[in-house]
Each structure stands twice: as structure tokens, then as C-alpha cells.
Amino acid sequence: MRGSVGLIIGETGTLDFKFLVSDSTAVMRGHYVKVWHETDSSWVLAQVMGITRSSGSFSVEEAKKGKRNNRDDDHIVAEANVIGSRGTDGLLRSPMTPFSPGDPIYVADDELIRNVLGLVGGDMYVGLLDGTNIPVQLDANNLVQKHCSILAKTGSGKSYTAAVLLEELLEHNVPLLIIDPHSEYASLKEAASGKDKDSSKYKVSPKGYSSRVKVYTPANKSINPAADELFRLNGVNLKPKELIDIFPDNYTTTHTGILYESVHKLRAEVETYFLEDIIREVSNNESKARWNVINLLEDVNQMELLSPNPTPVEELMQEGKANIVDLKGVPPDIQSMLVAKLCENLFEARKMGHIPPGMLVVEEAHNFAPERGFSKSASSEILRTIASEGRKFGLGMMIISQRPARVDKNVLSQCGTQIIMKVTNPNDLKSISKGLEGANSYVEEELLRLPPGVAMLVSNDIERPVLVDVRVRRSKHGGESVNVLKASSGKRKAAPKKVAETSAQLSGNSPGSPPPKREPTRKPKANGEEKGLFKKLFGAEK
């Protein structure tokens, strides 16, 4: 039939069917097709899940010659899964009776795809439906309230995709607090170069958010000179639990007992105390185990993270602002304690209405909310609480990780929107499949082969998992990988000269000359002095 790309053949059902493809280029795996269903008197949308090709006349002699004389008798058969059609009430339904063999198949039009999949409405432009020019948009309110996860292997574009969502949330003035372990999101301040050839394809213009993005560092400005402000936690009247959270697994009840005893003594003696006071009190303990506790507390004290003038949580969550806590230069154990305390303060402030509704973004979430049995983190408990109860108070959470299998399942299961990019690790694939609604063999195979920049989107707003060609960023990308060979070759030539010049300046010699001989610390005695001393000691000359 005119315009058709094939005819239904063989045994049919209400959920799937096979059709003979008229032309090898007519449809491809993943494409959407439509078929008229007489009983329902409507077009039904289906997706091509696989294609096979066979020939009965290709002889052994032709194979030996390495060429085929005729391909006209090839049989190309496609398998399609039925998605359904929208009724007058707006609900998606699958046919109640099977399709008829011989019914023609057509390429689905954009309007039918949008309507059936639910790609209508929404205010966050994510990208294009893969293989089409249909824009994919999400509802910002649902994304924040029902949480979101972005999962992918390293280098697949998860941080890039996260930044695309953050740009959209900033456009809608949603308050953002970003936990950034690797200094990837400060680039939101700068506009993209504008040289990306795909900008016209996605209809996106470069834009920076410098006036709306602020970077805080828990370390100091020498370690992180790009930071705008220092981030400090409250260091006054610390409770034992706030410090015990950073104790390693090999610390025993003896260590925790020493800390509890020291803090209780301070509380009985003074109204206000600081970490230095706790360290001094621990040092007065007679147990030999006190040195391990002192060593750990000294590490925290040297970070200068605790202060009598902490950063107000109201400053970190403001309407239309994205505040980044850049953890560069902070040891992992201290990071976990910092994130735990920060998230506790954030959650309590939101429950009390001291800060506006917004979203908490946690990069490298497998480190801060690890699955039980993999590792221990002080921040796990509060992140589980935000995942399960944050919706009641308008505090959303975005989880980003390259190891889905190592992220707490109680946290991931609460994410109503899941964006999954290329995943190859078998454990990660298995973990995703278990928690992914609508997952099938097609979904798992696609996750193994997704190219960079293409993501599988699972959302309550969309009827089934779809592939999205993620749009280009408006702001500059800050997560590019370092070209090791280029960087090392440039430094290898410049370093020796610089070192030689520095050494020459310190020694006062010209570059290339040998270093001066070391001068003796005591000058040798004159001959007369030496003989006189010998006579004085032994009563005779040598």
C-alpha cells in the first residue's frame, strides 16, 4: 500500500507483532511505527525492537566468489512492541484484540509519537527524542519533588547531562545546593564558546550564570583559588556524635568512650567550648588509646572547617541561585562528615520553613550514600531520610553516580526520574534493571551500546523508557578529561629550564655551572695554635 513500510505477517497478538519490511532502509531498530486497529478505530503506536534479514537463494558458489548477484529476494522481518493509543479520556490503552496479518505498517508521525508517549507539556528542555526532531521536556516541579538520578559509566556524559538539568532549573529560579567533589560545576558561571556546530540543531544559545552561581570551599583559598567564599560548619559546643561520625571502622568503643567522657567533663565545667578544648581534655585521659583520638581530632582541627562563625544555611539555599560546595582538598572522611552535617542543617531548615523549596544535588553519590555492605559513610542516614521524606517539605534531591550498584537502593528507589547513560559493568546493569520500571532485554542491550550524549530517560511523565539525544549546554563544560600526553609533553620541556633558573637564583651561580663546594662549619686551626694545644694537653710537642 502507498506509503507503507511493511505488512504484518505470522502470528499476532495485542502486545507485539512481526511485519515484513518492504525496503532495507525503511525502518531501523528503535524507530516508531503505527498501524490502524479496526476494532478500536484508531492508530496504534509501536516501536521496532529488532530486525532480521535472510535469503534463501544465496548459494555456496556465490559466497566463495565473495559477491551476490541479486538481493531482491531477501526477507527483512521486524519485531515490534505495541505501546498503545490515547482514548478520548486521555488514558493510554493497548488493543484488546490482536492485529490482522496483512495490515500495513507506516512510519509514525511526530504528533502521534508526542501524544502517545506523553511528550507534551513540560517546561524543562532536555533534548530531542533520539532519531527525531521531537523535543523532550520534563516538568520541573515533578523533577524536584520526586527526585532524580543520573547514572552512567565514566566518560559517558553524566556530569554534562546534570549541568543541562541545572541550567533548566536555574531558568525557572529553583534554588540549588550542589555537592561537588571534583570542581566540575563552577563552569556554570561561564557561557559556552558558541562554536558547537550542534547549537543550531538544538536551538540553544550560549549563556553564563555568573551572577547566580557562587562557589564555597571548606578548605582554603590557596587550595581552591577559584572559590568565592569559605564554607565553615559550627564549631561551638560540638556533640560527641558529630565527631564520632568521622571515626574509621577500626575505632573501638574505647575510643568513643574517651570522647564522650571528655565532652561531658567540659559541659560540666564551661558553657562554651571548642574543638581545641576537647583535644586538651582528651589528652588528660589516662588511656593509651587517647592518642588515636587526638590524632583524628587534630586532623579535623587543622582543616579549619569548624568555626564560631559558620556559614548560614539560609545563605546556601536562595531563590534563583546555585551555590556549590567544592570539596577539593578535603579528605574523604572529612567530606562525609561535612556532607552529613550540611544536609542535616538543610533538611531541618526546610522543615522549619527557613529556606525556600529547592533541590540538593549530590555528585559521586556512591561515596556519600553507599549501599550497605560496600562501605560506611556518615552521610548515608540523612540522605536516606531526604530521599524518603524530602517530598513532604519540598526538598528534592538529584543523585549522580558512575557506580549504580554501589548506591543505596533505598535512595535510588525514591527517584521518580531516572536518566541512564552508557553502562557496561554487569553488576551496575543488573542493579539498574531491578529498579527500572518497564525494563526489558531491549533496554539492557541499549544501555550497553549508547553513544556519549544519548541517555535513556525513565519518568513518571513519560509512558515508557525513551532514548534522548541530550541537548548541548548553554554554559561552559567543566568536566573535560585532561589530555595526559599533551599536558606532560608541554611540561617536560619547560620544567628543567625553570628548575635550573630557580637553583641558579638560590645559589648565585649561572645556569649550567656545578654547585659550590660545601664550606666547613669550623675553620681549621693555624699551625701555631694546633701545636700549642697539643703541648698543653700532652706536655710535649709532636
Beta strands, then each sheet from edge to edge (+ up, - down):
strand 1: 6-9
strand 2: 16-21
strand 3: 32-37
strand 4: 42-54
strand 5: 75-86
strand 6: 92-93
strand 7: 104-107
strand 8: 124-129
strand 9: 135-138
strand 10: 148-151
strand 11: 176-180
strand 12: 213-217
strand 13: 229-230
strand 14: 233-234
strand 15: 306-307
strand 16: 322-326
strand 17: 358-362
strand 18: 395-401
strand 19: 417-420
strand 20: 454-458
strand 21: 466-470
sheet 1: 6+ 5- 2+ 1- 7+ 3- 4+
sheet 2: 9+ 8- 21+ 20- 19+ 10+ 18+ 17+ 11+ 16+ 12+ 13+
sheet 3: 14+ 15+
end
